[in-house]
Amino acid sequence: MGKLLFFGLLALMVYLLLRKGRGAQRTAEPPKAPEDMVRCARCGVHLPRSESILSGGEFYCCEQHRAEGKS
């Protein structure tokens, strides 16, 4: 009975150590900061500011809409 209890506790400790190690790897990356969303002046679609094209104080979703301008 003593051997069974010993090996059971040993297996539990190994499991907990492995589980703790995996959790640390998952949280190693810092979360991304929220980004401002802007609206395309041509079609109205919303997109992140970093993916938009700024021209004449207006934001556009693609080069074609920037060339067409607001109509």
The first five atom37 places (N, CA, C, CB, O) and aatype in JSON, in Angstrom:
{
  "aatype": [12, 7, 11, 10, 10, 13, 13, 7, 10, 10, 0, 10, 12, 19, 18, 10, 10, 10, 1, 11, 7, 1, 7, 0, 5, 1, 16, 0, 6, 14, 14, 11, 0, 14, 6, 3, 12, 19, 1, 4, 0, 1, 4, 7, 19, 8, 10, 14, 1, 15, 6, 15, 9, 10, 15, 7, 7, 6, 13, 18, 4, 4, 6, 5, 8, 1, 0, 6, 7, 11, 15],
  "atom_mask": [
    [1, 1, 1, 1, 1],
    [1, 1, 1, 0, 1],
    [1, 1, 1, 1, 1],
    [1, 1, 1, 1, 1],
    [1, 1, 1, 1, 1],
    [1, 1, 1, 1, 1],
    [1, 1, 1, 1, 1],
    [1, 1, 1, 0, 1],
    [1, 1, 1, 1, 1],
    [1, 1, 1, 1, 1],
    [1, 1, 1, 1, 1],
    [1, 1, 1, 1, 1],
    [1, 1, 1, 1, 1],
    [1, 1, 1, 1, 1],
    [1, 1, 1, 1, 1],
    [1, 1, 1, 1, 1],
    [1, 1, 1, 1, 1],
    [1, 1, 1, 1, 1],
    [1, 1, 1, 1, 1],
    [1, 1, 1, 1, 1],
    [1, 1, 1, 0, 1],
    [1, 1, 1, 1, 1],
    [1, 1, 1, 0, 1],
    [1, 1, 1, 1, 1],
    [1, 1, 1, 1, 1],
    [1, 1, 1, 1, 1],
    [1, 1, 1, 1, 1],
    [1, 1, 1, 1, 1],
    [1, 1, 1, 1, 1],
    [1, 1, 1, 1, 1],
    [1, 1, 1, 1, 1],
    [1, 1, 1, 1, 1],
    [1, 1, 1, 1, 1],
    [1, 1, 1, 1, 1],
    [1, 1, 1, 1, 1],
    [1, 1, 1, 1, 1],
    [1, 1, 1, 1, 1],
    [1, 1, 1, 1, 1],
    [1, 1, 1, 1, 1],
    [1, 1, 1, 1, 1],
    [1, 1, 1, 1, 1],
    [1, 1, 1, 1, 1],
    [1, 1, 1, 1, 1],
    [1, 1, 1, 0, 1],
    [1, 1, 1, 1, 1],
    [1, 1, 1, 1, 1],
    [1, 1, 1, 1, 1],
    [1, 1, 1, 1, 1],
    [1, 1, 1, 1, 1],
    [1, 1, 1, 1, 1],
    [1, 1, 1, 1, 1],
    [1, 1, 1, 1, 1],
    [1, 1, 1, 1, 1],
    [1, 1, 1, 1, 1],
    [1, 1, 1, 1, 1],
    [1, 1, 1, 0, 1],
    [1, 1, 1, 0, 1],
    [1, 1, 1, 1, 1],
    [1, 1, 1, 1, 1],
    [1, 1, 1, 1, 1],
    [1, 1, 1, 1, 1],
    [1, 1, 1, 1, 1],
    [1, 1, 1, 1, 1],
    [1, 1, 1, 1, 1],
    [1, 1, 1, 1, 1],
    [1, 1, 1, 1, 1],
    [1, 1, 1, 1, 1],
    [1, 1, 1, 1, 1],
    [1, 1, 1, 0, 1],
    [1, 1, 1, 1, 1],
    [1, 1, 1, 1, 1]
  ],
  "atom_positions": [
    [[0.83, -1.2, 0.0], [0.0, 0.0, 0.0], [0.87, 1.26, 0.0], [-0.95, 0.0, 1.22], [0.55, 2.25, -0.65]],
    [[1.97, 1.2, 0.73], [2.88, 2.35, 0.82], [3.52, 2.69, -0.51], [0.0, 0.0, 0.0], [3.68, 3.87, -0.85]],
    [[3.89, 1.64, -1.29], [4.5, 1.87, -2.59], [3.51, 2.52, -3.54], [5.02, 0.56, -3.19], [3.88, 3.4, -4.31]],
    [[2.27, 2.1, -3.5], [1.24, 2.64, -4.36], [1.02, 4.12, -4.07], [-0.06, 1.87, -4.19], [0.9, 4.93, -4.99]],
    [[0.97, 4.48, -2.81], [0.79, 5.87, -2.41], [1.99, 6.72, -2.84], [0.59, 5.97, -0.88], [1.83, 7.84, -3.33]],
    [[3.21, 6.18, -2.66], [4.43, 6.88, -3.04], [4.45, 7.18, -4.54], [5.67, 6.06, -2.65], [4.71, 8.31, -4.95]],
    [[4.17, 6.17, -5.36], [4.2, 6.36, -6.81], [3.04, 7.24, -7.29], [4.15, 5.0, -7.51], [3.18, 7.97, -8.27]],
    [[1.93, 7.18, -6.61], [0.81, 8.06, -6.94], [1.16, 9.52, -6.7], [0.0, 0.0, 0.0], [0.89, 10.38, -7.53]],
    [[1.77, 9.79, -5.54], [2.2, 11.17, -5.24], [3.3, 11.63, -6.19], [2.68, 11.28, -3.78], [3.33, 12.79, -6.59]],
    [[4.2, 10.73, -6.54], [5.27, 11.07, -7.47], [4.69, 11.43, -8.85], [6.27, 9.9, -7.6], [5.11, 12.41, -9.46]],
    [[3.74, 10.65, -9.31], [3.11, 10.93, -10.6], [2.36, 12.26, -10.56], [2.14, 9.8, -10.98], [2.4, 13.01, -11.53]],
    [[1.7, 12.56, -9.46], [0.99, 13.83, -9.31], [1.96, 15.01, -9.35], [0.19, 13.85, -7.99], [1.67, 16.02, -9.98]],
    [[3.1, 14.89, -8.68], [4.09, 15.97, -8.68], [4.65, 16.19, -10.08], [5.24, 15.65, -7.7], [4.81, 17.34, -10.5]],
    [[4.94, 15.13, -10.81], [5.45, 15.25, -12.18], [4.4, 15.93, -13.06], [5.84, 13.86, -12.75], [4.73, 16.82, -13.85]],
    [[3.17, 15.52, -12.94], [2.09, 16.11, -13.72], [1.96, 17.61, -13.44], [0.76, 15.41, -13.42], [1.85, 18.41, -14.37]],
    [[1.98, 17.99, -12.17], [1.85, 19.41, -11.81], [3.04, 20.23, -12.31], [1.71, 19.56, -10.3], [2.86, 21.37, -12.74]],
    [[4.24, 19.66, -12.24], [5.42, 20.39, -12.75], [5.35, 20.58, -14.26], [6.7, 19.63, -12.38], [5.68, 21.65, -14.76]],
    [[4.92, 19.55, -14.98], [4.8, 19.68, -16.44], [3.71, 20.68, -16.81], [4.49, 18.33, -17.07], [3.88, 21.47, -17.74]],
    [[2.63, 20.66, -16.09], [1.53, 21.59, -16.36], [1.95, 23.03, -16.1], [0.3, 21.23, -15.5], [1.61, 23.93, -16.86]],
    [[2.7, 23.25, -15.02], [3.18, 24.59, -14.69], [4.15, 25.1, -15.76], [3.86, 24.59, -13.3], [4.1, 26.27, -16.12]],
    [[5.02, 24.24, -16.26], [5.98, 24.63, -17.3], [5.31, 25.03, -18.59], [0.0, 0.0, 0.0], [5.75, 25.98, -19.24]],
    [[4.25, 24.33, -18.99], [3.52, 24.67, -20.21], [2.79, 25.98, -20.08], [2.54, 23.56, -20.57], [2.71, 26.74, -21.04]],
    [[2.25, 26.28, -18.92], [1.53, 27.53, -18.7], [2.44, 28.74, -18.81], [0.0, 0.0, 0.0], [2.02, 29.79, -19.29]],
    [[3.68, 28.6, -18.37], [4.62, 29.71, -18.44], [4.99, 30.02, -19.89], [5.89, 29.39, -17.63], [5.22, 31.18, -20.23]],
    [[5.05, 29.0, -20.74], [5.38, 29.23, -22.14], [4.25, 29.94, -22.87], [5.7, 27.92, -22.84], [4.5, 30.76, -23.75]],
    [[3.02, 29.64, -22.52], [1.88, 30.27, -23.18], [1.78, 31.75, -22.88], [0.6, 29.58, -22.76], [1.41, 32.53, -23.76]],
    [[2.1, 32.15, -21.67], [1.94, 33.54, -21.27], [3.21, 34.36, -21.48], [1.52, 33.62, -19.83], [3.29, 35.5, -21.01]],
    [[4.22, 33.82, -22.17], [5.47, 34.53, -22.38], [5.31, 35.73, -23.31], [6.52, 33.59, -22.92], [6.03, 36.71, -23.18]],
    [[4.37, 35.66, -24.26], [4.17, 36.76, -25.2], [3.3, 37.84, -24.57], [3.52, 36.24, -26.51], [2.23, 37.55, -24.03]],
    [[3.76, 39.09, -24.63], [2.91, 40.16, -24.09], [1.7, 40.38, -25.0], [3.72, 41.47, -23.94], [1.82, 40.29, -26.22]],
    [[0.56, 40.67, -24.43], [-0.62, 40.9, -25.26], [-0.47, 42.17, -26.1], [-1.88, 41.0, -24.39], [0.18, 43.13, -25.68]],
    [[-1.07, 42.15, -27.28], [-0.99, 43.32, -28.16], [-1.88, 44.43, -27.61], [-1.41, 42.95, -29.6], [-2.96, 44.19, -27.08]],
    [[-1.39, 45.66, -27.75], [-2.17, 46.81, -27.3], [-3.33, 47.05, -28.27], [-1.27, 48.07, -27.18], [-3.18, 46.83, -29.47]],
    [[-4.46, 47.51, -27.77], [-5.57, 47.83, -28.66], [-5.18, 48.94, -29.64], [-6.82, 48.25, -27.85], [-4.41, 49.83, -29.29]],
    [[-5.71, 48.88, -30.83], [-5.37, 49.85, -31.86], [-6.62, 50.62, -32.28], [-4.72, 49.15, -33.07], [-7.72, 50.07, -32.3]],
    [[-6.43, 51.88, -32.6], [-7.55, 52.71, -33.06], [-8.06, 52.19, -34.4], [-7.13, 54.19, -33.18], [-7.29, 51.77, -35.26]],
    [[-9.38, 52.24, -34.56], [-10.01, 51.85, -35.82], [-10.43, 53.14, -36.53], [-11.25, 50.9, -35.58], [-10.86, 54.1, -35.91]],
    [[-10.29, 53.12, -37.85], [-10.67, 54.27, -38.66], [-11.64, 53.81, -39.74], [-9.43, 54.96, -39.3], [-11.76, 52.61, -40.02]],
    [[-12.34, 54.76, -40.34], [-13.36, 54.46, -41.34], [-12.89, 54.95, -42.7], [-14.73, 55.11, -40.97], [-12.4, 56.08, -42.83]],
    [[-13.02, 54.11, -43.71], [-12.65, 54.49, -45.07], [-13.59, 55.6, -45.54], [-12.69, 53.26, -46.04], [-14.81, 55.47, -45.44]],
    [[-13.02, 56.68, -46.06], [-13.83, 57.82, -46.52], [-14.62, 57.47, -47.78], [-12.94, 59.03, -46.79], [-15.58, 58.16, -48.1]],
    [[-14.24, 56.43, -48.5], [-14.92, 56.06, -49.75], [-16.05, 55.06, -49.53], [-13.92, 55.47, -50.73], [-17.18, 55.3, -49.95]],
    [[-15.75, 53.94, -48.85], [-16.75, 52.87, -48.73], [-17.3, 52.7, -47.31], [-16.16, 51.56, -49.17], [-18.32, 52.05, -47.12]],
    [[-16.64, 53.29, -46.33], [-17.14, 53.24, -44.96], [-16.7, 52.04, -44.15], [0.0, 0.0, 0.0], [-17.1, 51.92, -42.99]],
    [[-15.88, 51.15, -44.71], [-15.43, 49.99, -43.95], [-14.48, 50.45, -42.84], [-14.73, 48.96, -44.88], [-13.7, 51.38, -43.03]],
    [[-14.55, 49.8, -41.69], [-13.66, 50.11, -40.58], [-12.46, 49.18, -40.61], [-14.41, 49.99, -39.22], [-12.6, 47.99, -40.87]],
    [[-11.27, 49.73, -40.35], [-10.04, 48.96, -40.36], [-9.05, 49.57, -39.38], [-9.44, 48.89, -41.78], [-9.19, 50.74, -39.02]],
    [[-8.04, 48.8, -38.93], [-7.04, 49.35, -38.01], [-6.27, 50.5, -38.67], [-6.05, 48.25, -37.56], [-6.01, 50.48, -39.88]],
    [[-5.93, 51.5, -37.88], [-5.21, 52.67, -38.38], [-3.92, 52.27, -39.1], [-4.9, 53.64, -37.23], [-3.57, 52.87, -40.11]],
    [[-3.22, 51.25, -38.58], [-1.94, 50.85, -39.19], [-2.11, 50.24, -40.57], [-1.23, 49.85, -38.29], [-1.15, 50.21, -41.35]],
    [[-3.3, 49.75, -40.91], [-3.55, 49.16, -42.23], [-4.19, 50.14, -43.2], [-4.43, 47.93, -42.09], [-4.39, 49.8, -44.37]],
    [[-4.51, 51.32, -42.74], [-5.19, 52.3, -43.6], [-4.18, 53.17, -44.36], [-6.12, 53.2, -42.76], [-2.99, 53.19, -44.05]],
    [[-4.7, 53.88, -45.36], [-3.9, 54.81, -46.15], [-4.43, 56.2, -45.85], [-3.96, 54.49, -47.7], [-5.61, 56.47, -46.04]],
    [[-3.56, 57.08, -45.38], [-3.94, 58.44, -45.03], [-3.59, 59.37, -46.19], [-3.25, 58.91, -43.72], [-2.44, 59.4, -46.64]],
    [[-4.59, 60.12, -46.66], [-4.36, 61.05, -47.76], [-5.3, 62.24, -47.59], [-4.57, 60.35, -49.14], [-6.52, 62.07, -47.51]],
    [[-4.73, 63.43, -47.54], [-5.54, 64.64, -47.42], [-6.39, 64.67, -46.16], [0.0, 0.0, 0.0], [-7.49, 65.22, -46.17]],
    [[-5.9, 64.08, -45.08], [-6.64, 64.07, -43.82], [-7.74, 63.03, -43.77], [0.0, 0.0, 0.0], [-8.47, 62.97, -42.78]],
    [[-7.88, 62.21, -44.79], [-8.9, 61.16, -44.84], [-8.21, 59.79, -44.84], [-9.82, 61.31, -46.11], [-7.09, 59.66, -45.32]],
    [[-8.88, 58.8, -44.29], [-8.37, 57.44, -44.27], [-9.07, 56.62, -45.35], [-8.58, 56.79, -42.87], [-10.26, 56.78, -45.6]],
    [[-8.3, 55.73, -45.99], [-8.83, 54.87, -47.05], [-8.38, 53.44, -46.79], [-8.36, 55.35, -48.45], [-7.34, 53.2, -46.19]],
    [[-9.2, 52.48, -47.25], [-8.91, 51.07, -47.02], [-7.97, 50.48, -48.07], [-10.19, 50.28, -47.0], [-7.31, 49.48, -47.8]],
    [[-7.89, 51.1, -49.24], [-7.02, 50.58, -50.29], [-6.59, 51.72, -51.21], [-7.73, 49.45, -51.1], [-7.15, 52.82, -51.16]],
    [[-5.61, 51.45, -52.04], [-5.08, 52.46, -52.95], [-6.12, 52.9, -53.98], [-3.84, 51.91, -53.67], [-6.15, 54.07, -54.36]],
    [[-6.97, 51.99, -54.42], [-8.0, 52.33, -55.39], [-8.97, 53.36, -54.81], [-8.76, 51.06, -55.83], [-9.32, 54.33, -55.49]],
    [[-9.4, 53.17, -53.57], [-10.32, 54.11, -52.95], [-9.65, 55.46, -52.69], [-10.87, 53.54, -51.65], [-10.3, 56.5, -52.77]],
    [[-8.35, 55.43, -52.39], [-7.64, 56.69, -52.21], [-7.59, 57.47, -53.51], [-6.22, 56.44, -51.69], [-7.77, 58.69, -53.52]],
    [[-7.36, 56.76, -54.63], [-7.3, 57.41, -55.93], [-8.64, 57.96, -56.36], [-6.79, 56.45, -56.97], [-8.7, 59.03, -56.97]],
    [[-9.73, 57.25, -56.05], [-11.07, 57.71, -56.41], [-11.51, 58.88, -55.54], [-12.08, 56.57, -56.28], [-12.3, 59.72, -55.98]],
    [[-11.01, 58.92, -54.33], [-11.4, 59.99, -53.42], [-12.84, 59.82, -52.96], [0.0, 0.0, 0.0], [-13.51, 58.84, -53.29]],
    [[-13.29, 60.77, -52.19], [-14.65, 60.71, -51.64], [-15.64, 61.2, -52.69], [-14.77, 61.56, -50.35], [-15.49, 62.29, -53.24]],
    [[-16.65, 60.38, -52.95], [-17.65, 60.81, -53.94], [-19.05, 60.67, -53.41], [-17.51, 60.0, -55.23], [-20.01, 60.98, -54.11]]
  ]
}
